[in-house]
Amino acid sequence: MILKIIAKCNKSNIFVSIKHLFMLKSLSLTTAFLCFWHAFLTGQVNTELTSAVIFESSPNDMERISNELTTKVKDVSIRKISKNFDFYLAASSTDLKMLNKLVAGIKGVSSVTNDDVVELRSKPNDPRINEQYAHSFIKSFEAWDVTTGGKDGKGRDVVIAVIDDGFQINHEDIKPNLWINPSEIPNDGIDNDNNGYKDDINGWNAKTNKGLLDISSHGTYVAGAAGAKG
């Protein structure tokens, strides 16, 4: 079993460091840990590279991008991390914010994000989670093995937009994680953030053209599946 897992590690595109473990392919946390431990024992873990970003670019531009980034960051390490997509990982001892800025400023880089730290995830604490059949269809548990939310490259909370027929914003499982527009003053009839929508505190009702959301069982289910607490 250990040999099979190590073989899977070798066939998967994984960059491993003490602070970062990025996996594009679907691996269980147990497999990911064993991959990390195998890399550590075999000397594949680079303890000096403390910052890493993932960026997307056309393979035709990579030689120029690599040369340009190498001249700007002396100890940068660049590698392709996906066989099917044009994703690359750049790692360096340079400050993370500076590395992100340098990579994003290179012509031909279409997107860049900070490498994420993989943390142990647990199943939801909802005692009725097994009754929610849709999770098996949308592969929620596999997605939660990769992430359960967090921050974007600028330190902002990642927000999920639910496009449905309304939902119960005061539901006990939804309210704690409900997005609140920080730039809008509730119920003052003014578009405070100048985005074209008045009082869009939690979203927008396209049917009534108001910020007050309708309540719907389907929308509540979808919102709960996407962002319920626990």
C-alpha positions as protocol buffer text, in pm:
chain_id: "A"
residue {
  index: 1
  type: MET
  ca { x: 0 y: 0 z: 0 }
}
residue {
  index: 2
  type: ILE
  ca { x: 282 y: 240 z: 88 }
}
residue {
  index: 3
  type: LEU
  ca { x: 454 y: 162 z: -244 }
}
residue {
  index: 4
  type: LYS
  ca { x: 132 y: 228 z: -435 }
}
residue {
  index: 5
  type: ILE
  ca { x: 83 y: 562 z: -259 }
}
residue {
  index: 6
  type: ILE
  ca { x: 443 y: 667 z: -327 }
}
residue {
  index: 7
  type: ALA
  ca { x: 396 y: 570 z: -691 }
}
residue {
  index: 8
  type: LYS
  ca { x: 84 y: 784 z: -699 }
}
residue {
  index: 9
  type: CYS
  ca { x: 288 y: 1070 z: -553 }
}
residue {
  index: 10
  type: ASN
  ca { x: 548 y: 1035 z: -822 }
}
residue {
  index: 11
  type: LYS
  ca { x: 286 y: 1036 z: -1097 }
}
residue {
  index: 12
  type: SER
  ca { x: 105 y: 1337 z: -954 }
}
residue {
  index: 13
  type: ASN
  ca { x: 226 y: 1692 z: -999 }
}
residue {
  index: 14
  type: ILE
  ca { x: 298 y: 1801 z: -642 }
}
residue {
  index: 15
  type: PHE
  ca { x: 520 y: 2079 z: -514 }
}
residue {
  index: 16
  type: VAL
  ca { x: 615 y: 2023 z: -153 }
}
residue {
  index: 17
  type: SER
  ca { x: 774 y: 2258 z: 98 }
}
residue {
  index: 18
  type: ILE
  ca { x: 762 y: 2287 z: 475 }
}
residue {
  index: 19
  type: LYS
  ca { x: 494 y: 2559 z: 463 }
}
residue {
  index: 20
  type: HIS
  ca { x: 324 y: 2478 z: 134 }
}
residue {
  index: 21
  type: LEU
  ca { x: 167 y: 2172 z: -23 }
}
residue {
  index: 22
  type: PHE
  ca { x: -20 y: 2236 z: -346 }
}
residue {
  index: 23
  type: MET
  ca { x: -214 y: 1958 z: -517 }
}
residue {
  index: 24
  type: LEU
  ca { x: -401 y: 2002 z: -842 }
}
residue {
  index: 25
  type: LYS
  ca { x: -509 y: 1640 z: -862 }
}
residue {
  index: 26
  type: SER
  ca { x: -756 y: 1490 z: -615 }
}
residue {
  index: 27
  type: LEU
  ca { x: -565 y: 1319 z: -335 }
}
residue {
  index: 28
  type: SER
  ca { x: -698 y: 1217 z: 4 }
}
residue {
  index: 29
  type: LEU
  ca { x: -545 y: 1391 z: 305 }
}
residue {
  index: 30
  type: THR
  ca { x: -387 y: 1061 z: 410 }
}
residue {
  index: 31
  type: THR
  ca { x: -224 y: 1025 z: 70 }
}
residue {
  index: 32
  type: ALA
  ca { x: -117 y: 1388 z: 74 }
}
residue {
  index: 33
  type: PHE
  ca { x: 47 y: 1345 z: 415 }
}
residue {
  index: 34
  type: LEU
  ca { x: 233 y: 1033 z: 303 }
}
residue {
  index: 35
  type: CYS
  ca { x: 346 y: 1214 z: -10 }
}
residue {
  index: 36
  type: PHE
  ca { x: 481 y: 1496 z: 203 }
}
residue {
  index: 37
  type: TRP
  ca { x: 653 y: 1255 z: 442 }
}
residue {
  index: 38
  type: HIS
  ca { x: 804 y: 1057 z: 154 }
}
residue {
  index: 39
  type: ALA
  ca { x: 935 y: 1380 z: 1 }
}
residue {
  index: 40
  type: PHE
  ca { x: 1079 y: 1484 z: 336 }
}
residue {
  index: 41
  type: LEU
  ca { x: 1258 y: 1152 z: 388 }
}
residue {
  index: 42
  type: THR
  ca { x: 1399 y: 1150 z: 36 }
}
residue {
  index: 43
  type: GLY
  ca { x: 1522 y: 1508 z: 57 }
}
residue {
  index: 44
  type: GLN
  ca { x: 1270 y: 1654 z: -187 }
}
residue {
  index: 45
  type: VAL
  ca { x: 1142 y: 1909 z: 62 }
}
residue {
  index: 46
  type: ASN
  ca { x: 1305 y: 2247 z: 17 }
}
residue {
  index: 47
  type: THR
  ca { x: 1305 y: 2422 z: 353 }
}
residue {
  index: 48
  type: GLU
  ca { x: 1450 y: 2744 z: 215 }
}
residue {
  index: 49
  type: LEU
  ca { x: 1170 y: 2833 z: -25 }
}
residue {
  index: 50
  type: THR
  ca { x: 906 y: 2995 z: 194 }
}
residue {
  index: 51
  type: SER
  ca { x: 688 y: 3178 z: -61 }
}
residue {
  index: 52
  type: ALA
  ca { x: 500 y: 3032 z: -353 }
}
residue {
  index: 53
  type: VAL
  ca { x: 242 y: 3150 z: -607 }
}
residue {
  index: 54
  type: ILE
  ca { x: 51 y: 2969 z: -878 }
}
residue {
  index: 55
  type: PHE
  ca { x: 7 y: 3140 z: -1211 }
}
residue {
  index: 56
  type: GLU
  ca { x: -145 y: 3067 z: -1551 }
}
residue {
  index: 57
  type: SER
  ca { x: 25 y: 3136 z: -1881 }
}
residue {
  index: 58
  type: SER
  ca { x: 52 y: 3006 z: -2235 }
}
residue {
  index: 59
  type: PRO
  ca { x: 336 y: 2753 z: -2280 }
}
residue {
  index: 60
  type: ASN
  ca { x: 456 y: 2966 z: -2571 }
}
residue {
  index: 61
  type: ASP
  ca { x: 535 y: 3248 z: -2328 }
}
residue {
  index: 62
  type: MET
  ca { x: 697 y: 3042 z: -2055 }
}
residue {
  index: 63
  type: GLU
  ca { x: 1058 y: 3068 z: -2172 }
}
residue {
  index: 64
  type: ARG
  ca { x: 1039 y: 3447 z: -2177 }
}
residue {
  index: 65
  type: ILE
  ca { x: 847 y: 3457 z: -1848 }
}
residue {
  index: 66
  type: SER
  ca { x: 1097 y: 3225 z: -1680 }
}
residue {
  index: 67
  type: ASN
  ca { x: 1391 y: 3433 z: -1801 }
}
residue {
  index: 68
  type: GLU
  ca { x: 1231 y: 3757 z: -1687 }
}
residue {
  index: 69
  type: LEU
  ca { x: 1134 y: 3621 z: -1348 }
}
residue {
  index: 70
  type: THR
  ca { x: 1478 y: 3469 z: -1297 }
}
residue {
  index: 71
  type: THR
  ca { x: 1642 y: 3806 z: -1352 }
}
residue {
  index: 72
  type: LYS
  ca { x: 1411 y: 3967 z: -1095 }
}
residue {
  index: 73
  type: VAL
  ca { x: 1420 y: 3691 z: -832 }
}
residue {
  index: 74
  type: LYS
  ca { x: 1757 y: 3519 z: -800 }
}
residue {
  index: 75
  type: ASP
  ca { x: 1646 y: 3202 z: -617 }
}
residue {
  index: 76
  type: VAL
  ca { x: 1313 y: 3148 z: -790 }
}
residue {
  index: 77
  type: SER
  ca { x: 1206 y: 2795 z: -880 }
}
residue {
  index: 78
  type: ILE
  ca { x: 947 y: 2751 z: -1155 }
}
residue {
  index: 79
  type: ARG
  ca { x: 768 y: 2432 z: -1248 }
}
residue {
  index: 80
  type: LYS
  ca { x: 454 y: 2318 z: -1429 }
}
residue {
  index: 81
  type: ILE
  ca { x: 205 y: 2164 z: -1187 }
}
residue {
  index: 82
  type: SER
  ca { x: -59 y: 2028 z: -1422 }
}
residue {
  index: 83
  type: LYS
  ca { x: -49 y: 1798 z: -1722 }
}
residue {
  index: 84
  type: ASN
  ca { x: -384 y: 1916 z: -1852 }
}
residue {
  index: 85
  type: PHE
  ca { x: -380 y: 2290 z: -1775 }
}
residue {
  index: 86
  type: ASP
  ca { x: -126 y: 2569 z: -1810 }
}
residue {
  index: 87
  type: PHE
  ca { x: -67 y: 2622 z: -1439 }
}
residue {
  index: 88
  type: TYR
  ca { x: 280 y: 2689 z: -1302 }
}
residue {
  index: 89
  type: LEU
  ca { x: 422 y: 2732 z: -954 }
}
residue {
  index: 90
  type: ALA
  ca { x: 691 y: 2987 z: -871 }
}
residue {
  index: 91
  type: ALA
  ca { x: 863 y: 2951 z: -533 }
}
residue {
  index: 92
  type: SER
  ca { x: 1124 y: 3170 z: -370 }
}
residue {
  index: 93
  type: SER
  ca { x: 1251 y: 3303 z: -40 }
}
residue {
  index: 94
  type: THR
  ca { x: 1128 y: 3645 z: -153 }
}
residue {
  index: 95
  type: ASP
  ca { x: 844 y: 3804 z: 44 }
}
residue {
  index: 96
  type: LEU
  ca { x: 514 y: 3651 z: -68 }
}
residue {
  index: 97
  type: LYS
  ca { x: 345 y: 3983 z: -152 }
}
residue {
  index: 98
  type: MET
  ca { x: 648 y: 4091 z: -355 }
}
residue {
  index: 99
  type: LEU
  ca { x: 663 y: 3758 z: -539 }
}
residue {
  index: 100
  type: ASN
  ca { x: 292 y: 3782 z: -625 }
}
residue {
  index: 101
  type: LYS
  ca { x: 340 y: 4139 z: -751 }
}
residue {
  index: 102
  type: LEU
  ca { x: 644 y: 4050 z: -962 }
}
residue {
  index: 103
  type: VAL
  ca { x: 474 y: 3752 z: -1126 }
}
residue {
  index: 104
  type: ALA
  ca { x: 150 y: 3942 z: -1188 }
}
residue {
  index: 105
  type: GLY
  ca { x: 343 y: 4223 z: -1355 }
}
residue {
  index: 106
  type: ILE
  ca { x: 497 y: 4001 z: -1622 }
}
residue {
  index: 107
  type: LYS
  ca { x: 339 y: 4018 z: -1967 }
}
residue {
  index: 108
  type: GLY
  ca { x: 167 y: 3691 z: -2060 }
}
residue {
  index: 109
  type: VAL
  ca { x: 66 y: 3593 z: -1706 }
}
residue {
  index: 110
  type: SER
  ca { x: -314 y: 3578 z: -1720 }
}
residue {
  index: 111
  type: SER
  ca { x: -376 y: 3507 z: -1350 }
}
residue {
  index: 112
  type: VAL
  ca { x: -181 y: 3461 z: -1029 }
}
residue {
  index: 113
  type: THR
  ca { x: -273 y: 3353 z: -677 }
}
residue {
  index: 114
  type: ASN
  ca { x: -83 y: 3276 z: -359 }
}
residue {
  index: 115
  type: ASP
  ca { x: -14 y: 2912 z: -286 }
}
residue {
  index: 116
  type: ASP
  ca { x: -250 y: 2780 z: -21 }
}
residue {
  index: 117
  type: VAL
  ca { x: -157 y: 2587 z: 289 }
}
residue {
  index: 118
  type: VAL
  ca { x: -338 y: 2254 z: 302 }
}
residue {
  index: 119
  type: GLU
  ca { x: -502 y: 2199 z: 638 }
}
residue {
  index: 120
  type: LEU
  ca { x: -684 y: 1904 z: 789 }
}
residue {
  index: 121
  type: ARG
  ca { x: -1053 y: 1920 z: 704 }
}
residue {
  index: 122
  type: SER
  ca { x: -1338 y: 1746 z: 880 }
}
residue {
  index: 123
  type: LYS
  ca { x: -1687 y: 1653 z: 771 }
}
residue {
  index: 124
  type: PRO
  ca { x: -1968 y: 1892 z: 864 }
}
residue {
  index: 125
  type: ASN
  ca { x: -2104 y: 1851 z: 1216 }
}
residue {
  index: 126
  type: ASP
  ca { x: -2462 y: 1845 z: 1091 }
}
residue {
  index: 127
  type: PRO
  ca { x: -2612 y: 1520 z: 1231 }
}
residue {
  index: 128
  type: ARG
  ca { x: -2831 y: 1493 z: 922 }
}
residue {
  index: 129
  type: ILE
  ca { x: -2555 y: 1542 z: 664 }
}
residue {
  index: 130
  type: ASN
  ca { x: -2607 y: 1190 z: 526 }
}
residue {
  index: 131
  type: GLU
  ca { x: -2966 y: 1279 z: 436 }
}
residue {
  index: 132
  type: GLN
  ca { x: -2848 y: 1554 z: 201 }
}
residue {
  index: 133
  type: TYR
  ca { x: -2815 y: 1347 z: -115 }
}
residue {
  index: 134
  type: ALA
  ca { x: -2702 y: 1634 z: -338 }
}
residue {
  index: 135
  type: HIS
  ca { x: -2355 y: 1638 z: -180 }
}
residue {
  index: 136
  type: SER
  ca { x: -2272 y: 1311 z: -353 }
}
residue {
  index: 137
  type: PHE
  ca { x: -2376 y: 1457 z: -690 }
}
residue {
  index: 138
  type: ILE
  ca { x: -2172 y: 1776 z: -664 }
}
residue {
  index: 139
  type: LYS
  ca { x: -1881 y: 1600 z: -486 }
}
residue {
  index: 140
  type: SER
  ca { x: -1884 y: 1831 z: -184 }
}
residue {
  index: 141
  type: PHE
  ca { x: -1662 y: 1609 z: 29 }
}
residue {
  index: 142
  type: GLU
  ca { x: -1395 y: 1592 z: -241 }
}
residue {
  index: 143
  type: ALA
  ca { x: -1407 y: 1971 z: -273 }
}
residue {
  index: 144
  type: TRP
  ca { x: -1380 y: 2015 z: 106 }
}
residue {
  index: 145
  type: ASP
  ca { x: -1063 y: 1805 z: 101 }
}
residue {
  index: 146
  type: VAL
  ca { x: -910 y: 2086 z: -107 }
}
residue {
  index: 147
  type: THR
  ca { x: -1062 y: 2392 z: 58 }
}
residue {
  index: 148
  type: THR
  ca { x: -1346 y: 2512 z: 277 }
}
residue {
  index: 149
  type: GLY
  ca { x: -1300 y: 2877 z: 191 }
}
residue {
  index: 150
  type: GLY
  ca { x: -1047 y: 3131 z: 309 }
}
residue {
  index: 151
  type: LYS
  ca { x: -883 y: 3444 z: 173 }
}
residue {
  index: 152
  type: ASP
  ca { x: -795 y: 3556 z: -178 }
}
residue {
  index: 153
  type: GLY
  ca { x: -460 y: 3700 z: -286 }
}
residue {
  index: 154
  type: LYS
  ca { x: -550 y: 4039 z: -136 }
}
residue {
  index: 155
  type: GLY
  ca { x: -658 y: 3899 z: 199 }
}
residue {
  index: 156
  type: ARG
  ca { x: -1031 y: 3931 z: 135 }
}
residue {
  index: 157
  type: ASP
  ca { x: -1283 y: 3663 z: 231 }
}
residue {
  index: 158
  type: VAL
  ca { x: -1382 y: 3436 z: -57 }
}
residue {
  index: 159
  type: VAL
  ca { x: -1753 y: 3491 z: -127 }
}
residue {
  index: 160
  type: ILE
  ca { x: -1985 y: 3243 z: -303 }
}
residue {
  index: 161
  type: ALA
  ca { x: -2265 y: 3391 z: -514 }
}
residue {
  index: 162
  type: VAL
  ca { x: -2584 y: 3183 z: -511 }
}
residue {
  index: 163
  type: ILE
  ca { x: -2808 y: 3250 z: -812 }
}
residue {
  index: 164
  type: ASP
  ca { x: -3144 y: 3100 z: -721 }
}
residue {
  index: 165
  type: ASP
  ca { x: -3500 y: 3197 z: -627 }
}
residue {
  index: 166
  type: GLY
  ca { x: -3412 y: 3337 z: -284 }
}
residue {
  index: 167
  type: PHE
  ca { x: -3325 y: 3179 z: 46 }
}
residue {
  index: 168
  type: GLN
  ca { x: -3384 y: 3209 z: 419 }
}
residue {
  index: 169
  type: ILE
  ca { x: -3118 y: 3454 z: 534 }
}
residue {
  index: 170
  type: ASN
  ca { x: -3206 y: 3402 z: 902 }
}
residue {
  index: 171
  type: HIS
  ca { x: -3163 y: 3025 z: 887 }
}
residue {
  index: 172
  type: GLU
  ca { x: -2950 y: 2911 z: 1182 }
}
residue {
  index: 173
  type: ASP
  ca { x: -2698 y: 2738 z: 954 }
}
residue {
  index: 174
  type: ILE
  ca { x: -2677 y: 3018 z: 698 }
}
residue {
  index: 175
  type: LYS
  ca { x: -2683 y: 3340 z: 899 }
}
residue {
  index: 176
  type: PRO
  ca { x: -2336 y: 3300 z: 1061 }
}
residue {
  index: 177
  type: ASN
  ca { x: -2171 y: 3276 z: 717 }
}
residue {
  index: 178
  type: LEU
  ca { x: -2397 y: 3515 z: 529 }
}
residue {
  index: 179
  type: TRP
  ca { x: -2217 y: 3781 z: 327 }
}
residue {
  index: 180
  type: ILE
  ca { x: -2279 y: 4139 z: 437 }
}
residue {
  index: 181
  type: ASN
  ca { x: -2193 y: 4425 z: 203 }
}
residue {
  index: 182
  type: PRO
  ca { x: -1947 y: 4632 z: 408 }
}
residue {
  index: 183
  type: SER
  ca { x: -1996 y: 4941 z: 190 }
}
residue {
  index: 184
  type: GLU
  ca { x: -2375 y: 4959 z: 213 }
}
residue {
  index: 185
  type: ILE
  ca { x: -2589 y: 5114 z: 489 }
}
residue {
  index: 186
  type: PRO
  ca { x: -2903 y: 4904 z: 552 }
}
residue {
  index: 187
  type: ASN
  ca { x: -3245 y: 5041 z: 457 }
}
residue {
  index: 188
  type: ASP
  ca { x: -3144 y: 5402 z: 391 }
}
residue {
  index: 189
  type: GLY
  ca { x: -3265 y: 5394 z: 29 }
}
residue {
  index: 190
  type: ILE
  ca { x: -2924 y: 5508 z: -97 }
}
residue {
  index: 191
  type: ASP
  ca { x: -2674 y: 5330 z: -321 }
}
residue {
  index: 192
  type: ASN
  ca { x: -2386 y: 5390 z: -80 }
}
residue {
  index: 193
  type: ASP
  ca { x: -2123 y: 5194 z: -271 }
}
residue {
  index: 194
  type: ASN
  ca { x: -2233 y: 5329 z: -612 }
}
residue {
  index: 195
  type: ASN
  ca { x: -2264 y: 4986 z: -770 }
}
residue {
  index: 196
  type: GLY
  ca { x: -2611 y: 5051 z: -910 }
}
residue {
  index: 197
  type: TYR
  ca { x: -2806 y: 4870 z: -638 }
}
residue {
  index: 198
  type: LYS
  ca { x: -2968 y: 5036 z: -335 }
}
residue {
  index: 199
  type: ASP
  ca { x: -2949 y: 4855 z: 0 }
}
residue {
  index: 200
  type: ASP
  ca { x: -2793 y: 4539 z: -142 }
}
residue {
  index: 201
  type: ILE
  ca { x: -2683 y: 4424 z: 202 }
}
residue {
  index: 202
  type: ASN
  ca { x: -2692 y: 4049 z: 139 }
}
residue {
  index: 203
  type: GLY
  ca { x: -2746 y: 4039 z: -234 }
}
residue {
  index: 204
  type: TRP
  ca { x: -3006 y: 4143 z: -488 }
}
residue {
  index: 205
  type: ASN
  ca { x: -3359 y: 4039 z: -581 }
}
residue {
  index: 206
  type: ALA
  ca { x: -3370 y: 4059 z: -961 }
}
residue {
  index: 207
  type: LYS
  ca { x: -3746 y: 3995 z: -961 }
}
residue {
  index: 208
  type: THR
  ca { x: -3846 y: 4287 z: -738 }
}
residue {
  index: 209
  type: ASN
  ca { x: -3537 y: 4495 z: -816 }
}
residue {
  index: 210
  type: LYS
  ca { x: -3474 y: 4540 z: -444 }
}
residue {
  index: 211
  type: GLY
  ca { x: -3223 y: 4426 z: -186 }
}
residue {
  index: 212
  type: LEU
  ca { x: -3485 y: 4230 z: 8 }
}
residue {
  index: 213
  type: LEU
  ca { x: -3444 y: 3862 z: -80 }
}
residue {
  index: 214
  type: ASP
  ca { x: -3733 y: 3620 z: -124 }
}
residue {
  index: 215
  type: ILE
  ca { x: -3750 y: 3304 z: 86 }
}
residue {
  index: 216
  type: SER
  ca { x: -3738 y: 2977 z: -107 }
}
residue {
  index: 217
  type: SER
  ca { x: -3682 y: 2617 z: 1 }
}
residue {
  index: 218
  type: HIS
  ca { x: -3467 y: 2540 z: -303 }
}
residue {
  index: 219
  type: GLY
  ca { x: -3252 y: 2849 z: -266 }
}
residue {
  index: 220
  type: THR
  ca { x: -3213 y: 2780 z: 105 }
}
residue {
  index: 221
  type: TYR
  ca { x: -3097 y: 2426 z: 31 }
}
residue {
  index: 222
  type: VAL
  ca { x: -2845 y: 2547 z: -228 }
}
residue {
  index: 223
  type: ALA
  ca { x: -2713 y: 2824 z: -4 }
}
residue {
  index: 224
  type: GLY
  ca { x: -2685 y: 2580 z: 284 }
}
residue {
  index: 225
  type: ALA
  ca { x: -2496 y: 2326 z: 75 }
}
residue {
  index: 226
  type: ALA
  ca { x: -2255 y: 2594 z: -40 }
}
residue {
  index: 227
  type: GLY
  ca { x: -2196 y: 2790 z: 277 }
}
residue {
  index: 228
  type: ALA
  ca { x: -2364 y: 2657 z: 591 }
}
residue {
  index: 229
  type: LYS
  ca { x: -2171 y: 2679 z: 918 }
}
residue {
  index: 230
  type: GLY
  ca { x: -2001 y: 2374 z: 1065 }
}
